[in-house]
């Protein structure tokens, strides 16, 4: 049923024509209000778009396979380049290209998000590493989203940053500041294998986006996905950064509760001292 329009009807000549037009218009509006509860509420504002993850990332709880498909996370490398240890995460091959099983990517990504949330809840530091030119704004935005306890690296990781920190930094910096991070997230692990080895030697947990040509065993928490897609990197970094921001918010709440409790205890001690002085 279409809305009654004056352009589709002859001119209203009598009072009865005008009354009939109003009745049909009211009937149409009542049908809209009745069926609106059963129709779709999807609009352009709440519809996922591939360009949204950088500035409007998807929360970890709302992640679906559709988000990953829209970002191209399922596209792997040529089947001749597939790492044998990546086979459990491969869905199949199409036109000689390995297709990544996104049904396994979703739970692994959510697990990684829980790790980031747990680290930031305890006040730990997180480093986002993306040394490709297109990944630099991604890691910068992700670190800014988490807050003061997150850092980003868009240039080359200097060898020995962690394993030779006494020579890379002065003794005062190593003694007074936290040089070793609590978690490192790699968006392109292959060019940063030396950084992953340093993290492993110092027992620093690592999260990485592993493509079909990468051995997922090189990191502690692998996320099988396309590591050459900028949109995939934006989506994954956005999800992990939101999890980190949630952890920071939880920590602030805990600190506020502890501060209020300390104030109550202090007031109780002062009241007890006043009563004892009176006695």
N, C-alpha and C positions, 0 to 999 in steps of 0.2 A: 504494500500500500504506500503510495507516494504522498507527499505533503500537498495539500490543496494550494494551488497558486493562482493568483488573479490573472496572470498572463496566459494560462492554459484554458480559461473559461470565458464565456461571453460576459459582457458588462452586467453588473448587478443593477436591475431596473426597478425592482419592487422591494418592499419591506420583507416579503416572504423569501426572496432570493438572498437577501442579506442575512436573514435568520438561518437559512439552510447552510450558507457558507460558514457561519460561526459555529453551527453544530458539528459540521464535518471537521472543522479545524480543531475543535475541542476533543472530538473523538480521536483524531490523529495524535494529539498531545497526550491523551490518556494511554494510548497504546505504547507510546515511547516510554513513559514513566513505568508502565507495567513490565515491558520486556527488557528494560535497561539492566535489571538485576540478573538477567540470564545471559546477557551478551558479553562480549569481550570488553575488558577495561584497558586493553593495550593501546597506548598512544605513542607518538614519536618520542615524547619525553622519557617514558619508562621502557622503551624498547632498546635492547642491546645493539649497539653499533660498534663495528671493529675499531673505530677511532676513539672510542670512549675510554679505554683502560688507562691511558696516560694521566688524564685529569679526573676521570670519574670511574675508578676501578671497581670491579665487582667484589663484594664481601665474600670471604671464604665460605660462609654458610649458604650463599646463593649460587655457588659455582655449579655449572652443569656441563655436560658434554657439548651442548650447543655453543656455549661460550668459546670452548676450545676449538671447535670446528670453524666458527666464524673467524677466529684469529689465525687459522691455518696451522694449528699445533700438531695435526696428524701427519703432516708431510715430512717424511724422512729423507735419507740420501738414497743413492742408487744401491740396488740390492747387492752389487759386488763389493760395496764398501761397508756392509753391515758387520758390526762387531759380533762375534759368536755369543758373547755374554749378554747381548741385548735381545737375543731371540725371545725370551719370555715376555717382552714388552712389545713385540711386533704382531700386528693384526694380520698382515699378509703383504702381498706385493701386487701393485697395479702399474702397468706400463713401466716395468723395471724399477719402480720407486717403492721403497719400503713404506708401508702405512703403519703408523704407530697406534697401538691399542689405547684409545683415550679412556676406556672403561677402567684401565689400571692407572692412568694418569691422574684421574680425579681423586681417588683415595690417597695416593702418594702426595699430591699437592696439598690436600687437607692436612695430612700428617706433618708435612713441612711447615704449614702455617701454624699448627699447634706448637711446634718446636720454637718458632720465632716468637710466638705469644708468650711461651713459658720463659724464654730468655729475657725478654724485655720486662716481664712481670717481676723478675728478680733483680732488675736494674742492670742487666748485662748489656754489652755493646754489640752492635751488629754492623757488618761491613758489606755493602753491595758492590760487587766487582763486575764491570762490563767494559772491556778495553777496546771494543769496536766503536767506530765513530758514531754509528746510529744508536749505540747503547748508552752513550754518555748522558744524554738528557733523561734517559729512563732511570739509571741508577741515582742520578742527582735528585730527581723528583721523588723516588722511593725513599731515599734517606731523609729528605725534607719532611715527608709525610709522617715518618716514625717519630722524629724529634731529635733532641740533643744527644741521645745515646746511639744514634745511627750515623754512619759515615759512608762515603762512596769513593770508588776508585775508577776513573775513566781512562787513565793513562796506563803505561806499562808498570807491572808489579816489579819493583826492584828486587833482584835476587838477594836473599839474606835479610830481608826486612824483619823476619821473625827469628830465623835461626842464627843470625849474626847481628842481633839488635844492639849489642854493646859497642860495635863499631859503626853501626848505622846511626845510632843516637848517642848522646852523651850519657854519662852515668847518672846524672841528676834526673834526666828525663825518664830513664828506665826505672829509677827508684821511686820517683814521685808520681808518675803518670802511668796509666794502663796502656801499655804498648801492644800487648797481645789481646786480640778481640775475643769475645765469647762465642761468636758465630760469624761465619763468612759465607756469603751467598754468591755463587758464580753464575752469570748468565751466558758466558761463552767459555766453557772449561778447557777446551783443547789448547788455546794459546796461553792458558794460565796453569799448565800442569805443574810447573815449578812452585807456584804459589800453593797449589793443593798439596804438594809434597811437604812443604814447610808447615802447613796447618796440621797434616798428619803427624809430623815429627813432634809437634808441640801439643798434640791431642786437642786441637781446636775443632769443634764440630763444623761440618761443611754441608751445604746444600747446593746442588747444581742442576741446571737444565741439561739433560743428556740426550743427544740425538742418536740416531741408529748407528752412527759410526764411532760412538763413544762407549767405553767400558763403564757400566754403571757402578762397578765396584770401587772406582777411584774416590768416590765421595761417600759420606755417611748417609745422606738422605737424597737419593737421586729422584729427579722429576723427568720422566720420559716425555719429551716434546721436541718440537722443531726449534733448534737453537740458532737458526739463521734468519728467522722471521722477527722483524721489529715489533709487529703487533703481538706476537706470542710473548715476547720478552716484556712488553708493556703490561699484558694481562697477568702474567705470572708474578712480575715484580710488584704490580699493584695489589694483588691478593696478599702476598707476603708482607708488604708494607702496612696494609690495613690490619693484619694480624698483629704486627709489631705495635701499631698505634693503640690497638685494644689492650695489649699488655701494659703499655705505658699508663693508660687510663686506669687500669686495675691497680697498678702500683701506687699511683697518686691517691686513689681511694684508701688503700691500705695505710699509706703514710698519714693521711688525714685522720683516720680512725685511731692510729697509734698516738698521734699528737693530742687528740681529744682525751684519750685514756690517760696519757701522762699528765695532762692538766688536771683531770679529776683526782688523780692520785696525789698530785702536789697540793691541791686545795684540801684534800683530806688530811694530809700531814700537817698543813698549817693550822687547820681547825683543831687537830689533836694537840698541837703545841700550845695553842691559845687556851684550851681547856686545862691542860696541865699547869700552865702558869697561873691560872685563876685559883686552882686548888692549892 
